[in-house]
Amino acid sequence: MTETYRADLVSPVTSQTPLAMDTPMVVIKALANIYPLMVIVDNVLSTLQWRTADSQLVCVHLLMFCLSLRFLLSPHTIALSSLTSASFILDYTGLMSTVFIGCSVSYYIYTVLEQTRFAEPPTVDDIVLLLQSIQNKLDTSRRNMLRVVKITTIRELVQWVTLATLFQLMVFKLHLFSAVHDSRDYVITCVAIAGLYHSQSFQGLLKLVWRVRVVRSVCVWWSGKQRALYSGRSVSAAQWFAEMEAQSRYITVKLIVDDVEELTKINVLRRKLVELYDEKSSDDNSATSALDSPTISFNIMEVKIHQHQRKWNGRDWEEELLSYERPQYTVTSTHNTHNQCESPNVFDKALPERWVSLDHTWYKSAWHYSSTDWNYIGKCDTPECFTRSRVWHKRIFQRSNDA
């Protein structure tokens, strides 16, 4: 499954001592001179990413910034006849917000400069820790932006241009969004959404929306991240056997004829063929030792069917899977692609003519548990496991025509 478009709020924890030891003293001195600027940048990034302890204050700051932006983008001249009480209140609160934000920013910058000027100089650890904090937050913003607006192919460029055009038509021509009347409202709405993106409420909403399967399918189609390993082609059991036989996807072994009557017993024949298959006795050494003995050639084909399951919330493991990820049963065909196939029981009933089961039953491997994105975790079921796969394999054989 594709990756979820959500903010990465967990900063990686790494050792700070090697970074402090490897930083040249010239760089340390330069960073010490701009230490107040680094403090301001770090606090601004913390506010933008909602990493402060007081999230309500961040919400108030965002509201005041939107009101201030509305006031600054308003026309310079307003007709008194068109002035309403609502617009007057919004303009007044916008003016007060602009003044308050300007005074607050000026006071904050002045306070930081004064405190760092008269306080003790920062240590090397203080500088390195602050620098790494800024780096982690900038990396978080960069990753989140690249997840959404990364354009690497012509297909992605055409998609984004088409989406932007349709969105502009819906906003300004069709007026589907009643709250957006002009470009000023459009800019304020975009700023508000960008500011709320890292908040816990917005992230919770994204998780709820991501549970809708239609949304997942659209996102996977949009990103073009369908798994190339799993094609949308469906093959029947008879079709798969015909393809494998036409491509000679089997192993030919030579069985030494010691006792013809013993070979007429199916159990004895199966046991000898299994030994040849496991030991790969068709190599040069075995062929030399059996040069003067009569032999019979057999073709042995191994059938491997991959079974996939998903664990749904509040339910046990089920065969119901998302439409875009992979089918319940897949079989390897040409070019090492996994195609949708039928169940192993159907393969048993669809054996080609002259082919006989070498194994009495299907052998099933242990379950391999993975995350919701099918990233392998281990062979034990844990709370973070939401998908699993295993392999059914069985061997069939026939008398070779070259015998």
KOLKOL-890903 format. One record per atom (N, C-alpha, C, O): x, y, z; residue in one letter. Coordinates in steps of 0.05 Angstrom, whole numbers, plus 5000, padded with zeros to 4 digits. Example, Ala and Ser with C-alpha at 12.3 -4.5 7.8 and 13.67 -1.06 7.14 Angstrom:
residues 2
526448865156a;524649105156a;526449345156a;528549345169a;525749555142s;527349795143s;525850015157s;526850235161s;
END
This chain:
residues 403
501649775000m;500050005000m;501750255000m;504050265010m;500450434988t;501950674986t;502250805013t;500950735032t;504051015015e;504551165039e;502351355044e;501251475025e;501651405070t;499551595078t;500651875078t;502951915087t;499152065067y;500052345066y;499452475093y;497252595096y;501152455111r;500852575138r;503552685146r;505652615136r;503352865166a;505852995175a;507452805192a;506352635207a;510052825190d;511852655206d;512752825230d;514453005228d;511552765253l;511952925277l;514052805296l;514552925316l;515152575289v;517152445306v;519952515296v;520652435273v;521452645312s;524152715304s;526052485310s;525852365332s;527852415292p;529752195298p;531652265321p;532552485324p;532152065337v;533852095360v;536551975353v;536851735348v;538652145353t;541352055347t;543252155368t;542552325384t;545652045367s;547652125387s;548752395379s;549352455356s;549052565399q;549952845394q;552952875397q;554153055385q;554252695411t;557052725416t;558752715391t;560552885388t;558352515373p;559952515349p;559652775332p;561552865320p;557152875331l;556653115315l;558153355327l;559353515313l;558153375354a;559653595367a;562653565363a;564053755360a;563653315364m;566453275361m;567453325332m;569653405328m;565653265312d;566453295284d;566053575274d;566953635251d;564753745288t;564254015278t;566754185281t;567754215304t;567654315260p;570154475262p;569654725280p;567354815282p;571754815293m;571455045311m;570755295296m;569455475307m;571555315271v;570855555255v;567855565251v;566655785253v;566655335246v;563655325243v;562355385270v;560255525271v;563455285292i;562255335318i;562355635324i;560355735335i;564555765318k;564656055324k;562656205307k;561356395316k;562356125281a;560456265264a;557556225274a;555956405273a;556955975283l;554255915293l;553756065320l;551556145325l;555856095336a;555556245361a;554756535356a;553356655372a;555756645334n;555056925328n;552156955320n;550957165325n;551056755307i;548256775298i;546456605316i;544256525308i;547356545340y;545756385358y;542956505364y;541056355364y;542756765368p;539956875372p;538156825348p;535756765351p;539256845324l;537656795300l;536756505299l;534556445291l;538556325307m;537756035308m;535555985328m;533755825322m;535656125351v;533456085370v;530856185359v;528756055363v;530856405345i;528356515333i;527356325312i;524956265311i;529056225294v;528256045273v;527055785285v;525055685275v;528355685306d;527455435318d;524655475330d;522955295328d;524155695344n;521555745355n;519355785334n;517155705337n;520155915312v;518255955291v;517455695278v;515055645273v;519355515273l;518855255262l;517155085282l;515354935273l;517655105308s;516054965327s;513155055327s;511354895330s;512755315323t;510055415322t;508655335297t;506255255297t;510055335274l;508755255249l;508154965249l;506154885236l;509654795262q;509154505263q;507754415288q;507554175293q;506654605303w;504954535327w;506554365347w;505454165357w;509054425351r;510654265370r;510954405397r;512554325414r;509454615401t;509554755427t;507654625447t;505854475439t;508154685473a;506454555493a;503654675493a;501754535500a;503354935486d;500755065486d;499655075458d;500255265443d;498154865450s;497054855423s;494855055419s;494355155397s;493355125441q;491255325438q;492455605430q;491155745415q;494755665440l;496055915433l;496855925404l;496656135391l;497655695393v;498255685365v;495855725348v;495955865327v;493555615357c;491055665342c;490255955343c;489256065322c;490656095365v;490056375367v;491856535348v;490956725335v;494456465347h;496356595329h;495456565300h;495656755284h;494656325293l;493756275265l;491256435258l;491156545236l;489356445277l;486956605272l;487656905269l;486557035251l;489357005286m;490157285284m;491657335258m;491357555246m;493357155250f;494857185225f;492957195201f;493357355183f;490857025201c;488957025179c;487357285178c;486857405157c;486557385202l;485157645203l;486957875194l;486058055180l;489457865202s;491358065193s;491758055163s;491958265150s;491957815152l;492257785124l;489857885108l;490158005087l;487457835119r;485057935106r;485058245106r;484258365087r;485958365128f;486058655129f;488058775110f;487558975097f;490358645108l;492458745091l;491858715061l;492658875045l;490258515055l;489458465027l;486858605019l;485958584996l;485658755037s;483258895031s;483859145014s;486059245015s;481959234998p;482359474982p;482759725000p;481759735022p;484259914990h;484960145005h;482560325010h;482260455031h;480760344990t;478460514992t;475960334994t;475560154978t;474160395013i;471760245017i;469460435017i;469460635030i;467460375000a;465060534999a;463360505025a;462960285034a;462560735036l;460960715061l;458260585057l;457160465075l;457260605032s;454660475027s;454760175028s;452860045035s;457160065021s;457459775021s;458559665048s;458959425051s;459059845067l;460159755092l;457959645110l;455959775115l;458359405120t;456559275138t;457859235165t;460259275169t;456159165184s;457159125211s;459158885212s;461158895227s;458658675197a;460458445197a;463158515185a;465258445196a;463058655162s;465658735150s;467158935168s;469558935169s;465659115181f;466959305199f;468359165222f;470659235229f;466958965234i;468258815256i;470658655246i;472758645260i;470458535223l;472758385212l;475058575206l;477358505212l;474558805194d;476658985189d;477959095214d;480359135216d;476359145234y;477359255260y;479159035274y;481259105283y;478058785275t;479658575287t;482158515271t;484258445282t;482058545244g;484358515228g;486458725233g;488858665234g;485558975237l;487459195243l;488759145270l;491159175273l;487159065290m;488259015317m;490158775316m;492158775330m;489458575301s;491258335299s;493858415286s;495958315294s;493758585265t;496258665252t;498058815271t;500458775272t;496859005286v;498459155305v;499558975327v;501858995335v;497858795337f;498758615359f;500958425349f;502958385363f;500658315325i;502758135315i;505358285310i;507458185317i;505158525299g;507558675295g;508958745320g;511458725322g;507458825341c;508658895367c;509858645380c;511958655392c;508358415378s;509258175391s;511858075378s;513757985392s;511958075352v;514357985338v;516758165344v;518958065349v;516358425345s;518458605351s;519458565380s;521858565385s;517558535399y;518358495427y;519758225430y;521658215445y;518858025416y;520157755419y;523057775408y;524857675422y;523457885385i;526157905374i;527958075392i;530257995397i;526958295402y;528558465420y;529258315446y;531458335455y;527258165457t;527858015482t;529957795478t;531757765494t;529757655456v;531657445450v;534457565447v;536457455457v;534657775433l;537357905429l;538458005455l;540857975460l;536858125472e;537858225497e;538658005516e;540658025530e;537057795517q;537657565536q;540257425527q;541857355544q;540557385501t;542957245492t;545457425494t;547657325496t;545057685494r;547257875496r;548457875524r;550857885528r;546657875545f;547657895572f;547857625586f;548957605608f;546857415574a;547057145586a;549857025580a;551357145565a;550356795592e;552856655586e;552956565557e;550856485546e;555256555545p;555456465518p;554556175515p;554956015534p;553356105493p;552455825490p;554755635488p;556855705476p;554455395498t;556555195496t;556355055469t;554455095454t;558354885464v;558354745438v;555954555437v;554754535415v;555254425459d;552954245459d;550454395454d;548654305439d;550154635466d;547754795461d;547454865431d;545254855420d;549554945419i;549455025391i;548854785373i;547154805355i;550154555379v;549754315362v;546854215365v;545654135346v;545854205390l;543154105395l;541154285381l;539254185369l;541454545383l;539654735370l;539754705340l;537754715326l;542154675329l;542454645300l;541154395290l;539854395269l;541454175305q;540153925297q;537153935300q;535753815284q;536154085319s;533254115322s;532154265298s;530054185287s;533554475289i;532654615265i;532854435240i;531054445223i;534954285238q;535254105215q;533053895214q;531953845193q;532353775237n;530153575237n;527553695229n;525953575214n;526953945238k;524354065231k;524354145202k;522254125189k;526554235191l;526654305163l;526454055146l;525154055125l;527653835154d;527453575140d;524553475140d;523553375120d;523153515163t;520353435164t;518653595145t;517053475130t;519053855143s;517554015124s;518253945095s;516453935078s;520753885090r;521553815063r;520253545055r;519253525032r;520253345073r;519053085066r;516153115061r;515052995043r;514753265078n;511853295075n;511153435049n;509153375036n;512753635041m;512253775016m;512753594992m;511253594972m;514953434993l;515653264971l;513653034968l;513252934946l;512352944990r;510352734988r;507952824972r;506752664958r;507353084973v;504953174960v;505453294933v;504053244914v;507453464931v;507853614906v;510453534891v;511453694875v;511453304897k;513853214883k;513153144854k;511352994849k;514553264835i;514053224806i;516653124794i;518653274792i;516652874785t;518952754773t;518452654745t;520352594730t;515952634737t;515352534710t;513352714696t;512152894709t;513152684670i;511252844655i;508352784664i;506652954664i;507852534671r;505252454680r;504452614705r;502152704707r;506252634724e;505652784749e;505253084743e;503453214754e;506753194724l;506453474717l;503753524704l;502353714711l;502853344686v;500253374674v;498053344694v;496053494693v;498353164713q;496353124734q;496053374751q;493753464756q;498253494760w;498053734777w;496953974762w;495354124773w;497754004737v;496654224721v;493654194717v;492154384719v;492853944711t;489953894708t;488353934733t;486254054733t;489553844756l;488153884781l;487954184788l;485854274798l;490054334784a;490054614790a;487954764773a;486554944782a;487754684747t;485854814729t;482954754738t;481354934739t;482454494745l;479754424754l;479054564780l;476754654783l;480954584798f;480454724823f;479855014819f;478055124832f;481255144801q;480755424795q;477955464783q;476555654789q;477155274766l;474555294754l;472355264775l;470355404774l;472755074793m;470755024814m;470455264833m;468355314843m;472755394838v;472655614857v;471555874845v;469856004856v;472655944822f;472056214811f;469856214790f;468656424785f;469355994777k;467355984756k;464755854766k;462555964763k;465055614777l;462655474787l;461755554815l;459555504822l;463555684830h;462955784857h;461855554875h;459855584889h;463355324874l;462455104891l;463155144920l;461955014938l;465055324926f;465755384954f;464655664960f;465755864952f;462555664976s;461155914981s;462856114998s;462456354997s;464756005013a;466456175030a;468556315015a;469756515025a;469156234991v;471256344974v;469956514952v;468756404934v;470256774954h;468956954934h;471057074916h;470457124892h;473457124925d;475457254908d;478157144915d;478456954931d;480257254903s;482957154907s;483857194936s;485457044946s;482857404949r;483657444977r;482657214995r;484257115011r;480157144992d;479156915007d;480556655000d;481056485017d;481356634974y;482756394965y;485456374979y;486256154988y;486956594981v;489556594994v;489356535024v;490856385035v;487356665037i;486956615065i;486256325071i;487156215090i;484556205054t;483855925058t;486255745055t;486555565071t;487955795035c;490355635032c;492255665055c;493455465064c;492555905065v;494255955089v;493155805113v;494755695129v;490555815117a;489355685140a;489655385139a;490255255159a;489255265115i;489654975112i;492554895117i;493154695130i;494355055106a;497254995110a;498055025139a;499654865149a;496855215153g;497555245181g;496355035199g;497554965219g;494054925191l;492754715207l;493754435201l;492954245214l;495454405180y;496154145171y;497553975192y;496953735195y;499254095209h;500753945229h;499253915255h;500353795274h;496954035258s;495454015283s;494453735287s;494053585268s;493953665312q;492953395319q;490153355307q;489553125299q;488453555307s;485753525297s;485853465267s;484353295257s;487553615252f;487753565224f;488853295217f;487953155199f;490853205233q;492052945229q;489952725235q;489952525221q;488352765256g;486252575262g;484252555239g;483252335233g;483552785228l;481652785205l;482852635181l;481452495167l;485452675176l;486752535154l;486652235158l;486252085139l;487052145183k;486951855188k;484151745184k;483851525174k;482051895191l;479351805187l;478751795157l;477451605148l;479651995142v;479151995113v;480651775100v;479651655080v;483051715110w;484651505098w;483451225101w;484151045087w;481651195120r;480250935124r;478250875101r;477450645097r;477451075086v;475651035064v;477150915041v;479151025032v;476250685031r;477750535011r;477850684984r;479750664969r;475750834978v;475750984953v;477951194954v;479251244933v;478351314977v;480551514979v;483251384975v;484951494961v;483651154986r;486151014983r;486650944953r;488850984943r;484550844940s;484850764912s;485551004895s;487250994877s;484251234900v;484751474885v;487651574890v;488951654871v;488551564915c;491251654921c;493351474908c;495351574898c;492851214908v;494751034895v;494851084865v;496951084853v;492451114853w;492451174824w;493751434818w;495251464799w;493351634835w;494551904831w;497551894832w;498952004816w;498551754853s;501451744856s;502851554837s;505251574833s;501251374825g;502451184806g;504250984819g;506150884807g;503750924845k;505450744860k;504350454861k;504950314881k;502750374842q;501850104842q;504249914839q;506149974825q;504149704853r;506449514854r;506749384827r;504949244817r;509049444814a;509649324788a;509849024789a;509548884769a;510548914813l;510848634816l;508248484812l;508148254804l;505948614819y;503348494818y;501748614795y;500848844797y;501548474773s;500048574750s;497048524754s;496248374772s;495548664738g;492648634740g;491648394724g;489148354721g;493448234712r;492648014695r;491747774712r;492947714733r;489647644704s;488647404717s;488947164699s;488147174676s;490146954710v;490546714694v;489146484708v;489046464732v;488046314691s;486746074702s;488945854706s;491145884697s;488145644720a;490045434725a;490945294699a;493245234696a;489045244681a;489645114656a;491545294639a;493345194626a;490945554639q;492645734624q;495445744635q;497445754620q;495745744662w;498345754674w;499945504668w;502345524661w;498745274670f;500045024664f;501045014635f;503244924629f;499345124617a;500145124588a;502545304584a;504245234568a;502545534597e;504845724594e;507445594605e;509445614592e;507245474628m;509645354640m;510645124623m;513145084620m;508844964612e;509644734596e;510844824569e;512744704559e;509745044558a;510745144533a;513545264536a;515145254518a;514145374559q;516745494565q;518645304578q;520845384586q;517845054581s;519544844593s;520444934621s;522844904628s;518645034637r;519245124664r;519044884683r;517444884702r;520644684678y;520644444695y;523544324694y;525144414679y;523944134712i;526544004714i;526343724704i;524443574710i;528243644687t;528243374676t;530243204691t;532643274693t;529342984702v;531142794717v;531042524704v;529042454690v;533242374707k;533442104695k;533441904718k;535041904736k;531541724716l;531241514737l;532441254726l;531641154705l;534241144742i;535540884734i;533540664738i;532340634759i;533340494718v;531540274718v;532940024730v;534539904716v;532339964755d;533439724767d;531439504767d;532039274761d;528939564774d;526839364775d;524339494763d;523139674775d;523539394740v;521239514726v;518739474742v;516939644742v;518439234755e;515939184770e;515739374793e;513439464800e;517939454806e;517839634828e;516939914819e;515440054833e;517839994795l;517140264785l;514140284778l;513140504775l;512840054774t;509940074768t;508340144793t;506040224790t;509540134816k;508140214841k;508440524843k;510740624844k;506240654845i;506340954845i;507741064869i;509141264866i;507540934892n;508841034916n;511941014913n;513341194921n;512840794902v;515740764898v;516740964878v;518841084881v;515240994856l;516041184835l;516141474847l;518041624841l;514241544862r;514241804874r;516641844893r;517942054892r;517141644909r;519441664928r;522041704913r;523641874921r;522441554892k;524941574877k;525141844862k;527341964861k;522941944852l;522942204838l;523442434858l;524842624851l;522342404882v;522842614902v;525742614910v;526942834913v;527042384912e;529842374919e;531542504896e;533442644902e;530742444872l;532242564849l;531942864848l;533743014843l;529442954854y;528943244853y;530443384875y;531643604871y;530343274899d;531643404922d;534743404919d;536043604926d;535743184910e;538643164908e;539743274882e;542243294879e;538043344864k;538843444837k;540843254825k;543043324817k;539942994823s;541842784814s;542142784784s;543342594773s;541042984770s;541442994742s;544043144734s;544343224711s;545943174753d;548443314747d;550343124733d;549642894727d;552643224727d;554543074711d;555642824725d;556042614713d;556042834752n;557142614767n;555242374766n;556042154762n;552642424771s;550742214771s;550342094743s;550041854740s;550442274723a;550142174696a;552441994688a;552041794674a;554842044698t;557141884691t;556941604705t;557641404692t;555941604730s;555741344744s;553541174732s;553640924735s;551641294720a;549441134709a;549541124678a;547541094665a;551941144667l;552241154638l;551440894625l;550240894604l;552040664638d;551440404626d;548840294635d;548140074627d;547240434651s;544740334661s;542440454646s;542540694639s;540340304641p;538040414627p;536540614645p;536340574669p;535640834634t;534341044649t;531741124636t;531241074612t;530041244652i;527441364643i;527441654651i;527941714674i;526741834633s;526742114639s;523942204648s;521942124636s;523942374668f;521442484678f;521742794681f;523942894687f;519642934676n;519443224680n;518043284706n;515843184711n;519343444722i;518143514748i;517743824749i;519643974745i;515343904754m;514644184755m;513744254784m;512144104795m;514644474794e;513844564821e;511844794818e;512444994804e;509544764831v;507444974830v;507645124856v;507445004878v;507945384855k;508045564878k;505845764876k;505745924857k;504045764896i;501845954897i;502146124922i;502346014944i;502146384920h;502446564942h;499646644952h;497946734937h;499246614978q;496746694991q;497146945008q;499146965023q;495347135006h;495547385020h;493047435036h;490847385027h;493347545060q;491147615078q;491647875091q;493947965093q;489548005100r;489648255115r;488048245140r;485948115141r;489048375161k;487548385187k;486148655189k;487448865189k;483548645191w;481948885193w;481448955222w;481548785240w;480949205227n;480449305254n;478049175267n;475849185255n;478449045290g;476248915304g;475548645293g;473748515303g;476948545273r;476448285261r;479048125259r;481248235262r;478747875254d;481047695251d;482147715223d;481247875207d;484047545217w;485247535190w;483147445170w;481747245174w;482947595148e;480947535128e;482147545100e;484347655097e;480747425082e;481747415054e;481047665038e;481747695015e;479547845051e;478748095038e;481148295037e;482248365058e;481848375013l;484148545009l;483248804995l;481148804982l;484949004996l;484449244981l;484949194951l;486649044944l;483249324935s;483249254906s;485849314892s;486549184873s;487349514902y;489649604887y;492249474896y;494349494883y;492249324919e;494849224929e;495648954917e;497748944905e;494048754921r;494648494909r;492248304913r;490648354931r;491948104896p;489747914900p;490147724923p;492247724936p;488147554928q;488347364949q;490347144942q;492047074959q;490247044918y;492146844909y;493646954884y;492347064866y;496246914884t;497846994861t;499746774854t;500646614871t;500446764829v;502346554819v;504446694801v;503746884787v;506846604803t;509046724787t;508846634758t;508846394753t;508846824740s;508846754711s;511346864698s;513446894711s;511146924673t;513447024658t;514247304669t;512647444680t;516747364665h;517947624674h;517747664704h;517847884714h;517447434719n;517347444748n;515147624760n;515547744781n;513047644746t;510747804755t;508747614768t;508447384760t;507347714788h;505347554802h;502547624791h;501647854792h;501247424779n;498647464768n;496547334786n;497047144800n;494147454785q;491947344800q;491247064790q;491047024766q;490746884809c;490146604801c;488046494819c;486946634836c;487346244814e;485346104830e;486545974854e;489045974858e;484945854870s;485845724895s;487345464888s;487045364866s;488945364907p;490345114903p;488544884897p;489344704882p;486144874908n;484344654902n;483544644873n;483244434861n;483244884861v;482644894832v;484944794816v;484544664795v;487344854824f;489744754810f;489844454811f;490744324792f;489044334833d;489044044835d;487143914814d;487843704803d;484944044810k;482943934791k;483544004762k;482343884744k;485444184758a;486044274730a;488744174721a;490044304704a;489743944731l;492343844722l;492243774693l;490243654684l;494243844677p;494243774649p;494343474644p;494843314663p;493743404620e;493843114613e;496643004616e;498543134608e;496842764626r;499342614630r;500942724653r;503142614658r;500042924667w;501443014691w;500142894716w;497642884718w;501842814735v;500842684759v;502042824783v;504342924782v;500542834805s;501642964830s;503842804841s;503642564846s;506142934846l;508342804859l;508142804889l;508742614903l;507143024900d;506643044929d;503742984935d;501943044919d;503342854957h;500542774964h;498843014971h;496443014966h;500043224981t;498443454990t;500143704985t;502443694979t;498843934989w;500244194987w;501844245012w;500844205034w;504244335008y;505944415031y;505744715034y;506144865015y;505144805058k;504745085064k;507045185081k;507745065102k;508245415073s;510345535088s;509145685112s;506745715114s;510945775130a;510045935153a;509146205143a;510046315123a;507246325158w;506346595151w;508546795155w;510046785174w;508846975136h;510647205138h;508947455143h;507347535126h;509347575166y;507647805174y;508948065166y;511448095168y;507248255158s;508248515148s;506548735159s;504448685172s;507348975153s;505849215162s;503549255143s;503149105124s;502049475147t;499849535129t;500749595101t;499149585083t;503249675098d;504349735071d;505949495060d;507449525041d;505549255072w;506849005063w;509849025066w;511248905049w;510749155086n;513649155093n;514148935113n;512848925134n;515948755107y;516348515123y;517148585152y;518948755156y;515848455172i;516548495200i;517748245212i;519848265225i;516548015209g;517547775221g;515647545216g;513747565201g;516147325230k;514547085228k;512647045251k;511346835254k;512347245269c;510547245291c;508547475289c;509247695281c;506047415296d;503947615295d;504347815318d;504347735341d;504548065312t;504848275332t;502748495326t;501548495305t;502248675345p;500248885341p;500649055316p;498749165305p;503249095308e;503649255284e;503449105258e;503849225237e;502748845259c;502448685235c;499548705225c;497748645240c;499248775200f;496548795189f;496248635163f;494048605153f;498448525152t;498348365129t;500148125133t;502048135149t;499547905118r;501247675120r;501047515093r;499147545078r;503147355088s;503247195063s;504546935070s;506146905088s;503846735054r;505146475055r;505046345027r;503646435010r;506646135024v;506846004998v;505845715000v;506645565018v;504145644981w;503245374977w;504945254954w;505145374933w;506245034959h;507844914937h;507244614936h;506944474956h;507244524911k;506744244905k;508144164879k;508344334861k;509043914877r;510443834853r;508743634837r;507343464849r;508943654811i;507543464793i;509643354774i;511743484770i;509143124761f;511043004743f;509642864720f;507242814721f;511242814699q;510242664676q;512542524663q;514842594668q;511942324647r;514042174632r;514942354609r;513342454594r;517542394607s;518642564587s;518342444559s;518542204556s;517742614539n;517442514512n;520142434500n;520242284481n;522342534512d;525042464502d;526042204513d;528342124507d;524542074531a;525541834544a;525841604524a;526641384531a;
END
